Amino acid sequence: MSATRRLPQITALLGGVALSLAAMAKPTLRFNAGSVLGVNVPGGTWRLLALVLALVNLKNWPFVWHYRLFKSLIYHLFIQPTTLTPSSLFSPLITTSHTPIAETDYNFHKSNSTYFTDLDISRTHLVTALLKQGIRGEKRREAMTEEEWFAAATEPGNLLIALGAVSCHFHREIAPYRRYEIWTRLLTWDRKWLYIVSHFVEAGAFVPEGYALQPWKKVRGKWEDLSESDRKALERKVFASSIAKYVVKKGRLTVPPEMALERAMMLPPRPTGTKVDGESAENADGDGESPSKMVLEESLFAEDVKGDYWTWERVQEERKNGLKLAEAYDSLEGLKGVFAGGEGVAMGQYDDLIFGW
């Protein structure tokens, strides 16, 4: 964020500090404030410091993560008034957050482990927005197939979305109390998995051309108006990139992602005679380019298209482009093969906190 854009915030902060100092200069106000805050009693200063510390770390209070998750889930499933169309299938959904001091490591940067709790919330926003009708058990108007397996998957009933794996690549550190945005969008899918990509970016650095679910919000600029050098400079505003995969379940039945998206009416009409695509990530064509570089340069936005260009063929083209990244990600499934189990001698075994916990 430039100094010019920060000027109103800096002015407000300095004004608040000056007003507070002027007020505290008066003995009566200082005494009354101390009485209200409990500073004038024994141990009051420590209680005040504890209260301040708790307030500035509100994000890390017990059950706050649960509140954040269920707040996003309930809003998109039951309150969100706008219905998404297939043109928004690959659009990013943006969430904002910050790094309280309790989330920092010994370098006073956002701890690597805390990225994943933020990702839980951003992906919940996206998946519930995309699959709203399927999760709520609303059935598509027409059956997609007469075969028993497909018929079972399309019967009315709630869908369950389960996380299968997640990976995060860290590009730049995030300082304490720095605001950031998480841009999350659907990358691709294969026969079993939905692949979701997320980016932690500097707040305000990237601006979409509009908001499908919030059409009343003002748009401040256009991505296409940026020069190539400006876009390259914005790469330094990306703090981290993550990819995750979800499986869609209906009871014990695994529902193909393409079918789940059709149930949610997020796909264009399927051409007559077209079956649910059976191509997996292993069959995607790769071009040898570094997957991490492709994530950074290509996956923040899907290719910008307008109007009715999101036909079935165009959606499949975008899906297959994303499979190039999913192929590299799926290769990590082989990691469990390097686990040696009880073979050989271990270094030792230690408690994490206390008494084996």
C-alpha positions as CSV (number, residue, x, y, z in Angstrom):
1,M,0.0,0.0,0.0
2,S,1.5,3.4,-1.0
3,A,2.1,6.2,1.5
4,T,-0.6,8.2,-0.2
5,R,-3.2,5.5,0.4
6,R,-2.1,5.1,4.0
7,L,-2.3,8.9,4.7
8,P,-6.0,8.8,6.0
9,Q,-5.1,5.9,8.3
10,I,-2.0,7.6,9.6
11,T,-3.8,10.9,10.1
12,A,-6.6,9.2,12.1
13,L,-4.1,7.3,14.2
14,L,-2.1,10.4,15.1
15,G,-5.2,12.3,15.8
16,G,-6.4,9.6,18.2
17,V,-3.1,9.5,20.0
18,A,-3.0,13.3,20.3
19,L,-6.6,13.4,21.7
20,S,-5.7,10.7,24.2
21,L,-2.6,12.4,25.4
22,A,-4.5,15.7,25.8
23,A,-7.3,14.0,27.8
24,M,-4.9,12.2,30.1
25,A,-3.0,15.4,30.8
26,K,-6.0,16.4,33.0
27,P,-5.6,14.8,36.5
28,T,-9.4,14.3,37.0
29,L,-9.8,12.5,33.7
30,R,-6.7,10.5,34.4
31,F,-8.0,9.4,37.8
32,N,-11.5,8.6,36.5
33,A,-10.0,6.5,33.6
34,G,-7.7,4.7,36.1
35,S,-10.7,3.9,38.3
36,V,-12.8,2.6,35.4
37,L,-9.9,0.4,34.1
38,G,-9.0,-0.8,37.6
39,V,-5.5,0.6,37.4
40,N,-5.8,2.4,40.8
41,V,-6.2,-0.9,42.7
42,P,-3.4,-3.3,43.6
43,G,-2.5,-5.5,40.6
44,G,-4.7,-3.3,38.4
45,T,-2.0,-2.6,35.9
46,W,-1.3,-6.2,35.3
47,R,-5.0,-6.9,34.8
48,L,-5.2,-4.1,32.3
49,L,-2.2,-5.4,30.4
50,A,-3.8,-8.9,30.4
51,L,-7.0,-7.5,29.0
52,V,-5.2,-5.5,26.3
53,L,-3.2,-8.6,25.3
54,A,-6.4,-10.7,25.1
55,L,-8.1,-8.1,23.0
56,V,-5.3,-7.7,20.5
57,N,-5.3,-11.5,20.1
58,L,-9.0,-11.9,19.7
59,K,-8.5,-14.1,16.6
60,N,-6.8,-16.7,18.7
61,W,-9.3,-17.1,21.5
62,P,-10.8,-20.5,22.1
63,F,-13.6,-21.4,19.7
64,V,-13.0,-18.2,17.5
65,W,-11.9,-20.5,14.7
66,H,-15.2,-22.4,15.0
67,Y,-17.1,-19.1,14.9
68,R,-15.3,-18.0,11.8
69,L,-15.9,-21.3,10.0
70,F,-19.6,-21.6,10.9
71,K,-20.2,-18.0,10.2
72,S,-19.0,-18.4,6.6
73,L,-20.8,-21.7,6.2
74,I,-24.1,-20.5,7.4
75,Y,-23.9,-17.2,5.5
76,H,-23.3,-18.8,2.1
77,L,-25.7,-21.7,2.6
78,F,-28.7,-19.9,4.1
79,I,-28.3,-16.1,3.9
80,Q,-26.4,-15.2,0.7
81,P,-29.1,-13.8,-1.6
82,T,-27.2,-13.8,-4.9
83,T,-27.0,-17.0,-7.0
84,L,-23.8,-17.8,-8.8
85,T,-23.8,-18.7,-12.5
86,P,-21.3,-20.9,-14.4
87,S,-19.4,-17.7,-15.4
88,S,-18.1,-17.5,-11.8
89,L,-16.9,-21.1,-11.6
90,F,-13.2,-20.2,-11.7
91,S,-13.5,-16.7,-10.1
92,P,-11.6,-16.1,-6.8
93,L,-13.4,-15.4,-3.5
94,I,-11.5,-13.0,-1.2
95,T,-11.3,-13.1,2.6
96,T,-9.3,-10.6,4.7
97,S,-7.5,-11.3,7.9
98,H,-4.4,-10.1,10.0
99,T,-1.6,-11.6,12.1
100,P,-2.0,-11.1,15.8
101,I,1.0,-11.4,18.0
102,A,-0.1,-14.8,19.2
103,E,0.3,-16.1,15.6
104,T,4.0,-15.0,15.2
105,D,7.1,-17.2,15.5
106,Y,10.4,-16.4,17.1
107,N,11.2,-14.1,14.2
108,F,8.0,-12.2,14.8
109,H,6.6,-13.2,11.5
110,K,3.4,-15.1,10.9
111,S,4.0,-18.7,11.9
112,N,3.9,-21.2,9.1
113,S,1.4,-23.4,10.9
114,T,-1.2,-20.6,11.3
115,Y,-1.6,-20.2,7.5
116,F,-3.6,-23.4,7.5
117,T,-6.3,-22.2,9.9
118,D,-6.8,-19.1,7.7
119,L,-7.0,-21.4,4.7
120,D,-9.8,-23.4,6.4
121,I,-11.9,-20.3,6.5
122,S,-11.2,-19.1,3.0
123,R,-11.9,-22.5,1.4
124,T,-15.1,-22.9,3.4
125,H,-16.3,-19.6,1.9
126,L,-15.5,-20.8,-1.6
127,V,-16.8,-24.4,-1.4
128,T,-20.1,-23.5,0.2
129,A,-20.6,-20.7,-2.3
130,L,-19.9,-23.0,-5.3
131,L,-21.8,-26.1,-4.1
132,K,-24.5,-24.4,-2.1
133,Q,-27.4,-26.1,-3.8
134,G,-25.7,-29.5,-3.7
135,I,-24.7,-29.2,0.0
136,R,-28.3,-28.3,0.9
137,G,-29.6,-31.3,-1.0
138,E,-31.4,-29.4,-3.7
139,K,-31.7,-31.6,-6.8
140,R,-31.0,-30.6,-10.3
141,R,-34.1,-30.3,-12.4
142,E,-33.3,-33.2,-14.6
143,A,-31.5,-36.5,-14.0
144,M,-28.0,-36.7,-15.5
145,T,-28.0,-40.5,-16.1
146,E,-30.3,-43.5,-15.7
147,E,-27.6,-45.7,-14.4
148,E,-28.0,-46.8,-10.8
149,W,-24.7,-45.4,-9.5
150,F,-25.3,-42.0,-11.1
151,A,-28.9,-42.0,-10.0
152,A,-27.8,-42.6,-6.4
153,A,-25.5,-39.6,-6.5
154,T,-28.2,-37.4,-7.9
155,E,-30.9,-38.3,-5.4
156,P,-31.9,-35.4,-3.1
157,G,-29.7,-35.4,0.0
158,N,-27.0,-33.4,1.6
159,L,-23.4,-33.6,0.3
160,L,-20.4,-33.7,2.5
161,I,-17.2,-31.9,1.5
162,A,-14.0,-33.4,3.0
163,L,-10.4,-32.1,2.8
164,G,-8.0,-34.7,1.4
165,A,-4.7,-32.9,1.4
166,V,-3.2,-29.4,1.5
167,S,0.2,-27.9,0.7
168,C,1.5,-24.4,1.2
169,H,4.5,-22.6,-0.3
170,F,5.8,-19.6,1.5
171,H,7.2,-16.7,-0.6
172,R,7.5,-13.7,1.7
173,E,7.0,-13.1,5.5
174,I,3.9,-11.4,7.0
175,A,4.6,-9.0,9.8
176,P,2.5,-8.8,13.0
177,Y,-0.8,-7.1,12.6
178,R,-0.3,-6.7,8.9
179,R,-3.6,-7.0,7.0
180,Y,-3.7,-9.5,4.1
181,E,-6.2,-11.0,1.8
182,I,-6.6,-14.7,0.8
183,W,-7.7,-15.2,-2.8
184,T,-9.2,-18.6,-3.2
185,R,-10.6,-20.2,-6.3
186,L,-11.4,-23.5,-8.0
187,L,-8.4,-24.7,-10.0
188,T,-9.6,-27.9,-11.6
189,W,-11.1,-31.3,-10.9
190,D,-10.6,-34.9,-11.9
191,R,-12.7,-38.0,-11.3
192,K,-12.4,-37.8,-7.5
193,W,-10.9,-34.5,-6.4
194,L,-11.8,-30.8,-6.5
195,Y,-8.5,-28.8,-6.5
196,I,-8.6,-25.4,-4.7
197,V,-5.8,-22.9,-5.0
198,S,-5.3,-20.0,-2.5
199,H,-2.9,-17.0,-2.4
200,F,-2.0,-14.8,0.6
201,V,-1.5,-11.3,-0.8
202,E,-1.0,-7.8,0.5
203,A,-4.4,-6.2,1.3
204,G,-5.4,-3.9,-1.5
205,A,-2.6,-4.8,-3.9
206,F,-4.9,-6.8,-6.3
207,V,-8.3,-5.5,-7.2
208,P,-10.9,-7.6,-9.1
209,E,-13.1,-6.1,-11.9
210,G,-16.2,-6.8,-10.0
211,Y,-17.9,-9.0,-7.4
212,A,-20.4,-11.6,-8.6
213,L,-21.9,-12.1,-5.1
214,Q,-21.7,-8.4,-4.1
215,P,-22.7,-6.4,-7.2
216,W,-23.2,-3.3,-5.0
217,K,-19.4,-3.0,-4.2
218,K,-17.5,-0.4,-6.1
219,V,-14.7,-1.4,-8.4
220,R,-11.5,0.5,-8.2
221,G,-9.6,-0.6,-11.3
222,K,-9.1,-3.2,-14.0
223,W,-6.4,-5.9,-14.1
224,E,-6.2,-5.6,-17.9
225,D,-5.2,-2.0,-17.6
226,L,-1.9,-2.9,-15.8
227,S,1.3,-3.0,-17.8
228,E,3.4,-6.1,-17.8
229,S,6.0,-4.4,-15.5
230,D,3.2,-3.6,-13.1
231,R,2.0,-7.2,-13.0
232,K,5.6,-8.4,-12.4
233,A,5.9,-5.9,-9.5
234,L,2.8,-7.3,-8.0
235,E,4.4,-10.7,-7.7
236,R,6.2,-9.4,-4.7
237,K,2.8,-8.8,-3.0
238,V,2.1,-12.5,-2.9
239,F,3.1,-13.9,0.5
240,A,2.2,-17.5,0.1
241,S,0.4,-20.0,-2.3
242,S,-1.5,-23.0,-1.3
243,I,-3.3,-25.9,-3.1
244,A,-5.7,-28.3,-1.5
245,K,-8.0,-31.1,-2.7
246,Y,-11.5,-32.0,-1.6
247,V,-13.6,-35.0,-2.1
248,V,-17.4,-34.8,-2.3
249,K,-19.3,-37.5,-0.4
250,K,-23.0,-38.5,-0.2
251,G,-23.1,-41.0,2.6
252,R,-20.5,-43.6,1.7
253,L,-20.7,-42.8,-2.0
254,T,-18.0,-40.6,-3.6
255,V,-19.6,-38.1,-5.9
256,P,-17.5,-37.1,-8.9
257,P,-16.8,-33.3,-8.7
258,E,-18.2,-32.7,-12.1
259,M,-21.5,-34.2,-11.0
260,A,-21.4,-32.2,-7.8
261,L,-20.9,-29.0,-9.8
262,E,-23.8,-29.9,-12.1
263,R,-26.0,-30.5,-9.1
264,A,-25.1,-27.0,-7.9
265,M,-25.9,-25.7,-11.4
266,M,-22.4,-24.3,-11.7
267,L,-21.6,-25.9,-15.1
268,P,-22.9,-24.9,-18.6
269,P,-25.2,-27.4,-20.3
270,R,-23.5,-30.6,-21.0
271,P,-23.5,-31.5,-24.8
272,T,-25.7,-34.4,-25.7
273,G,-24.0,-37.8,-25.2
274,T,-21.1,-36.4,-23.1
275,K,-20.2,-38.5,-20.1
276,V,-18.7,-37.4,-16.8
277,D,-15.1,-36.8,-17.6
278,G,-12.9,-39.6,-16.4
279,E,-9.5,-38.0,-17.0
280,S,-7.3,-37.9,-14.0
281,A,-4.4,-35.6,-13.1
282,E,-1.9,-38.2,-14.2
283,N,-3.3,-37.9,-17.8
284,A,-2.9,-34.2,-18.0
285,D,-0.3,-32.8,-20.5
286,G,2.6,-31.1,-18.8
287,D,4.9,-28.7,-20.6
288,G,7.9,-29.0,-18.3
289,E,7.5,-25.6,-16.6
290,S,8.0,-25.3,-12.9
291,P,4.6,-26.0,-11.2
292,S,5.3,-23.5,-8.4
293,K,6.1,-20.7,-11.0
294,M,2.8,-21.6,-12.8
295,V,0.8,-21.4,-9.6
296,L,2.3,-17.9,-8.9
297,E,1.8,-16.6,-12.4
298,E,-1.3,-18.3,-13.7
299,S,-3.6,-19.3,-10.9
300,L,-4.5,-16.0,-9.2
301,F,-7.0,-15.3,-11.9
302,A,-8.5,-17.6,-14.4
303,E,-8.3,-16.2,-17.9
304,D,-10.6,-13.2,-18.1
305,V,-13.6,-13.9,-20.3
306,K,-16.9,-12.1,-20.8
307,G,-20.5,-12.9,-21.5
308,D,-21.5,-16.4,-22.6
309,Y,-17.9,-17.5,-23.4
310,W,-18.0,-20.0,-20.5
311,T,-19.4,-22.9,-22.6
312,W,-18.9,-26.5,-21.7
313,E,-15.9,-26.7,-24.0
314,R,-14.3,-23.6,-22.5
315,V,-14.9,-24.9,-18.9
316,Q,-13.2,-28.2,-19.9
317,E,-10.3,-26.3,-21.4
318,E,-9.7,-24.3,-18.2
319,R,-10.1,-27.5,-16.1
320,K,-7.4,-29.3,-18.2
321,N,-5.0,-26.3,-17.8
322,G,-5.4,-26.6,-14.0
323,L,-4.7,-30.4,-14.2
324,K,-1.1,-29.6,-15.1
325,L,-0.6,-28.2,-11.6
326,A,-2.7,-31.0,-10.0
327,E,-0.5,-33.6,-11.6
328,A,2.6,-32.3,-9.8
329,Y,0.6,-32.0,-6.6
330,D,-0.7,-35.5,-6.8
331,S,2.8,-36.9,-7.2
332,L,3.3,-36.1,-3.5
333,E,0.9,-39.0,-2.6
334,G,4.0,-41.1,-2.9
335,L,5.4,-39.5,0.2
336,K,3.8,-42.2,2.4
337,G,5.9,-44.7,0.7
338,V,9.1,-43.3,2.3
339,F,7.7,-43.8,5.8
340,A,9.8,-46.6,7.3
341,G,7.5,-47.3,10.3
342,G,9.1,-49.3,13.1
343,E,12.1,-50.4,11.0
344,G,15.4,-49.4,12.6
345,V,16.2,-47.4,15.7
346,A,14.5,-44.1,16.5
347,M,16.3,-41.0,18.0
348,G,13.9,-40.7,20.9
349,Q,10.3,-39.9,21.9
350,Y,9.3,-36.6,23.7
351,D,6.2,-34.9,25.0
352,D,5.0,-31.9,23.1
353,L,3.5,-30.1,26.0
354,I,3.2,-32.1,29.2
355,F,2.4,-35.7,30.3
356,G,2.3,-37.0,26.8
357,W,0.0,-34.3,25.4
